[in-house]
């Protein structure tokens, strides 16, 4: 397996430096990636639940006789 690196760019001087990651840095990066993926899954589940609730509410309003335009106006 090839070495994993990070690139550092000094915006003032324009100097680009490549650093080889340590085992600890790789572990931290992997941990951060896993945490981000978990948070993203939670956000997506919340958005899906909100969409289901909205569709349910719209169906109930339609069952009461409201038109799609009236429902959209709410």
Secondary structure, DSSP 8 states (H G I E B T S, - for coil): ----EEEEE-TTT--EEEEE--HHHHHHHHHHHHHHHHHHHHHHHHHHHHHHHHHHHHHHHHHTT--HHHHHH-
